[in-house]
Amino acid sequence: MATNTPSKVGLRKRAAHELWELIALTAYLYVAFAALIFYKRAILHGQGVEWMPWGLAIVKALLVAKFILIGRAFHIGERYRTKPLIWPTLYKSTIFLAVVFILTAVEESIVGLFHGRTMEESLSAIGGGTPEQLLAMLLLVFLIFLPYFAIGSLGEIMGERAILGLFFIERKDFRPINRS
């Protein structure tokens, strides 16, 4: 009969927590990316172009979530932890935007090689193909990251359970943490 050692229980608990984070972050990013795709589709439809790759939103959300969690595993973005929340929020949003951009460029280059495209052809497709579209995409992703990292920074101070309670428990039933 096998027994669960504390290390196995801890590993199982950590894996379950990381899976939950992957699912929650993917869901958040999917909603944001799907909204952007819907907006792009509406604009293109107005110009007579039919385009609606809904599967792209979930794939991109999962990849970006994976890239963020990999970055966090390497403790990227932990600077300014003792500063007012605006600084770690802006820093993490910027750093993870760079991480996601770099890993997306690497990913697109590898995929392009399998499809017989040059690295330049693969990289030019990121963000829509023009420098203006790339800049717009980077700005939008930065704005998507801001609330995620703001709530995460707040959760580091108040605790994840307190943040979840604030968002998902009826206020009449919620008892805030007494800090006095």
N, C-alpha and C positions, 0 to 999 in steps of 0.2 A: 504494500500500500504506500503510495507516494504522499509525501507531506509537502505543503507549501512552505518554503523557507522565506524568511523576511525579505531576502533579496528578490525572490521570484514574485512575491506579492507587490513589492515596491515597483518592480519592473512592469508588472501587469497594470498597476494603477497609473504609472507614468504613461504607458502606451495608450491606455484608454483616454487619459487626459489629452494627449497629443492628437489622437484620432478625433476627439470632440472638437479641439481647436481647428483641425483641418476642415472638418465638416462645417463648423460655424463660419470660419473665414471664407471658405469656398461659397457658402450660401450668400454671405454679405457681398462678396465680389461679383457673384453671378447676378444678383439683383442690379447692382450698379452697371455692370457691363451689358446686361440685357437691355437696360434702359437706354444706354448709349447706342446699342445696335438698333433698337426700335426707333430712336431719333434719326439715326443715319438712314434707316430704311424709309422713314417718312419723307425725308429730304429728297432721297433718290427717287422715290415713288412720284413725288411732285414733278420731277424732271423726266418721268416716263421710264425709269430704270427699275426693274424688278430685282430685288436683292433682299434676302432674309435668312442669313445663316445662324439660326438660333443655337445650333450645336457649338458654334464658335465661342459663344459666351461662357458655356459651362466648361469647355476645354481650357480657355484662357483663365477662367476663375480658378480652376484646379491647379494649373501650372503656376500662376502668380501666388496662390496660397502656399504651394509647395516651396516656391522660392523664398517667400517671407519666413516660413518656418525653418528652412535650412539656414537662412541668415540669422535668425534668433538662436538657433542651436550653436552657432559660432559666436554668439554674444555681440553681434553687430548692432550698433545703435544704442549702446548702453551709456553713452556719454551724457553728461548734464543731468544725471538722475537726482542730484540734490538741488537743482535749480527750480524756479517756478515752472509749472507744468507746460507752459507755452514753449519753453526751450527744448525739452526732450521730445515734445510732440512734433515741432518743426524739424528737429534734427532727425528723428526716426523716419518721418515722412520723406525727407530729402534723401537720406542714406538708403532707405529701402526702395525708393524710386530708382536710384542709381543701380542698386543690386538687381532689381527686377529688369531694368533696361539691359544691363550687361548680360545677365543670364538668358534673357530673351534673344539678344543678338547671337550669343553662342548657340542657343537652341535652333534659331532660324538658319544659321550657317550650316549646322550639321544636317538639318532636314533638307536644306538646299543642295548639299553635296549628294545626298541620296537621290535627289530628283534631277541631277545633272545641271544644276544652276551654279553660276559662279558665286563667290562670297558677296561680291558687290550687288548682284541681282537679288540675293537673299536679303541682305541688309537694307536695300532700298525699299523693300515692301513693308518694313516696320513702320507702323503709324499711318500708313496710307500711301506712302510713296513720295511725298514732297516734304521739304523741310518745314513748311508751314503746318502741314497735317501732323508731322512728328511732334512739333512743339505743342500743338493743340492737344494731342494725345497725352503727352507728358504732363501738361498742366492739369488735364482732367484726372489722370491717375493720381497725381499729387493731391488733388482735392478729394478724391475718394479715400486716400490713405489718411488724411487729416483726422476725420472723426474716429476712425479705427484706432489710430495711435493715441489720440486724446483720451478715449475711453480706456485704452490699455494702461496709459500712464496714471489715470485716476484710479484704476483697479489695483495698481501696484501700491498705492497709498492707502486706499480704503479697504482693499481686499476684493477679490472677484465675486464672492458671495454677496457682499454689500451692493456692488454695482448691479448684479443680476437682480437682487431684491428690489432695487430702485426702479428697474425697468419692467419687471415682470410680476411683482406682487402688489395687490391692491394697497393703496396708501393707508386705508383704515386698518389693515392688518400688518403693515410694515412697522417694525420697531428699529429706529436708527441706533447705531452704536453710540453708547454714552461715553464720551471722551473725558468727562470731568472727574 
